[in-house]
Amino acid sequence: MASQEMIFAGFGGQGILSMGKFTAYAGMDIGLNVSWLPSYGPEMRGGTANCSVILSDTPVGSPIVIKPNTVVVMNLPSLDKFEDKIAPGGVLIMDSNLVTREPNRKDIDVIKIPAQDLAKELGSPKIANMFLLGALVAKTKIVSMDEILAALKAHGKEKFYETNKKAVLKGAEFAK
């Protein structure tokens, strides 16, 4: 593996920081070097939020992500802000219900997931982020599906685990 640098971005309250945190926990739990750096506007809910996550088998020199391999966006302002920063050959994963324009880049892989619709179908509008997380794990293979699920179980709330698991596994299907 070498290193995977990721940015998760969207509105506050969408679970952006949680997606990053669970990814970092999964890496940490299997012995990788990790960093998780949250950033959010003053409004928290409704303001923009993002976090940078690095998983690496070598020491992480800085938590700052300049050229992410993977970007996960849950709103249009985040696509506008981070699309140009993705490394060529990188991956963009987006909530196609909330991101209303096509990406401009042709040198990256784009995975579109109607995460809001899928979350409503599962009966839990707050878990849209978990579909995107599942696609990220399946596409990048930065950790295994079992490892991300173990992190959700160990570090998340038990009452949400089964629903989160369903969403992660469904999201993974979009990466194929």
QUICOR-V621668 format. One record per backbone hydrogen bond with DSSP energy under -1.0 kcal/mol. NH is the residue of the N-H (numbers start at 1). CO is the residue of the C=O. Records with the same first field share a line. If there is no record, write none. Layout:
BEGIN
NH=CO ; CO
END
This chain:
BEGIN
4=55
6=53
7=70
8=51
9=72
10=49
12=47
14=11
19=15
20=16
21=17
22=18
23=19
24=20
25=21
26=22
27=23
28=24
29=25
31=28
32=27
33=56
35=54
37=52
39=50
41=48
44=41
45=43
46=12
49=10
50=39
51=8
52=37
53=6
54=35
55=4
56=33
57=2
69=5
70=5
71=91
72=7
73=93
74=9
79=75
80=76
81=77
82=78
83=79
85=82
86=83
87=68
89=107
90=87
91=69
92=109
93=71
94=111
95=73
96=94 ; 113
98=95
99=95
109=90
111=92
113=94
115=113
118=114
119=115
120=116
121=117
122=118
123=120
124=119
127=124
130=127
132=128
133=129
134=130
135=131
136=132
137=133
138=134
139=135
140=136
141=137
148=144
149=145
150=146
151=147
152=148
153=149
154=150
155=151
156=152
160=157
161=158
164=160
165=161
166=162
167=163
168=164
169=165
170=166
171=167
172=168
174=171
175=172
176=173
END
